[in-house]
Amino acid sequence: MANSAQAKKRARQAAHQRLHNMAQRSEYRTAVKKVQKAIVAGDKTEAQSVFQLSMSVMDSLADKRIVHKNKAARQKSRLSAAIKAMA
């Protein structure tokens, strides 16, 4: 447990930042799921448009180090390949 005033403040800040990061990570996952849903539905144009929007979310959160850059790159690559594989 924090004893000094400085440590107590850092604990408060860490808790607040954790909640913010959790919300951002949730937004990331939602963006990925939207693309996957469009792919399963079979609508290639919709999937491409949703993918463009979700790429900006992925890149932004990777730049902020909320998710690892390689994870974002891997997911973008897999989603892109799935969209290209659609007839």
C-alpha positions as a Python dict, from the first residue, in 0.01 Angstrom:
ca = {
    (1, 'M'): (0, 0, 0),
    (2, 'A'): (117, 351, -78),
    (3, 'N'): (252, 541, 222),
    (4, 'S'): (379, 871, 85),
    (5, 'A'): (160, 1136, -74),
    (6, 'Q'): (349, 1092, -401),
    (7, 'A'): (286, 715, -405),
    (8, 'K'): (-84, 767, -328),
    (9, 'K'): (-116, 1011, -616),
    (10, 'R'): (64, 774, -854),
    (11, 'A'): (-173, 494, -748),
    (12, 'R'): (-474, 717, -824),
    (13, 'Q'): (-329, 815, -1162),
    (14, 'A'): (-247, 453, -1248),
    (15, 'A'): (-603, 344, -1172),
    (16, 'H'): (-746, 622, -1388),
    (17, 'Q'): (-508, 542, -1676),
    (18, 'R'): (-591, 172, -1651),
    (19, 'L'): (-962, 245, -1701),
    (20, 'H'): (-882, 465, -2000),
    (21, 'N'): (-659, 197, -2156),
    (22, 'M'): (-928, -68, -2101),
    (23, 'A'): (-1181, 146, -2287),
    (24, 'Q'): (-937, 201, -2572),
    (25, 'R'): (-862, -171, -2596),
    (26, 'S'): (-1235, -242, -2605),
    (27, 'E'): (-1275, 2, -2894),
    (28, 'Y'): (-994, -181, -3074),
    (29, 'R'): (-1160, -520, -3031),
    (30, 'T'): (-1495, -380, -3147),
    (31, 'A'): (-1333, -242, -3464),
    (32, 'V'): (-1185, -585, -3542),
    (33, 'K'): (-1518, -758, -3478),
    (34, 'K'): (-1702, -519, -3711),
    (35, 'V'): (-1469, -613, -3996),
    (36, 'Q'): (-1502, -984, -3919),
    (37, 'K'): (-1881, -951, -3913),
    (38, 'A'): (-1879, -781, -4255),
    (39, 'I'): (-1653, -1058, -4393),
    (40, 'V'): (-1885, -1331, -4263),
    (41, 'A'): (-2184, -1148, -4413),
    (42, 'G'): (-2012, -1170, -4751),
    (43, 'D'): (-2036, -801, -4841),
    (44, 'K'): (-1696, -715, -4984),
    (45, 'T'): (-1755, -341, -5032),
    (46, 'E'): (-1890, -305, -4678),
    (47, 'A'): (-1598, -507, -4542),
    (48, 'Q'): (-1349, -283, -4724),
    (49, 'S'): (-1508, 38, -4596),
    (50, 'V'): (-1527, -89, -4238),
    (51, 'F'): (-1169, -213, -4266),
    (52, 'Q'): (-1047, 134, -4368),
    (53, 'L'): (-1208, 286, -4060),
    (54, 'S'): (-1082, 16, -3827),
    (55, 'M'): (-725, 45, -3960),
    (56, 'S'): (-704, 401, -3829),
    (57, 'V'): (-818, 282, -3485),
    (58, 'M'): (-563, -1, -3489),
    (59, 'D'): (-275, 224, -3599),
    (60, 'S'): (-364, 491, -3346),
    (61, 'L'): (-368, 250, -3053),
    (62, 'A'): (-49, 80, -3169),
    (63, 'D'): (124, 419, -3182),
    (64, 'K'): (6, 490, -2827),
    (65, 'R'): (138, 146, -2723),
    (66, 'I'): (-200, 36, -2588),
    (67, 'V'): (-166, -271, -2811),
    (68, 'H'): (162, -398, -2949),
    (69, 'K'): (247, -278, -3299),
    (70, 'N'): (311, -632, -3421),
    (71, 'K'): (-29, -745, -3297),
    (72, 'A'): (-198, -461, -3485),
    (73, 'A'): (4, -539, -3798),
    (74, 'R'): (-78, -910, -3776),
    (75, 'Q'): (-450, -847, -3738),
    (76, 'K'): (-456, -593, -4020),
    (77, 'S'): (-275, -842, -4243),
    (78, 'R'): (-515, -1126, -4164),
    (79, 'L'): (-825, -911, -4211),
    (80, 'S'): (-690, -775, -4537),
    (81, 'A'): (-617, -1127, -4664),
    (82, 'A'): (-968, -1240, -4567),
    (83, 'I'): (-1121, -948, -4757),
    (84, 'K'): (-906, -1020, -5064),
    (85, 'A'): (-1010, -1387, -5052),
    (86, 'M'): (-1377, -1293, -5082),
    (87, 'A'): (-1529, -1367, -5422),
}
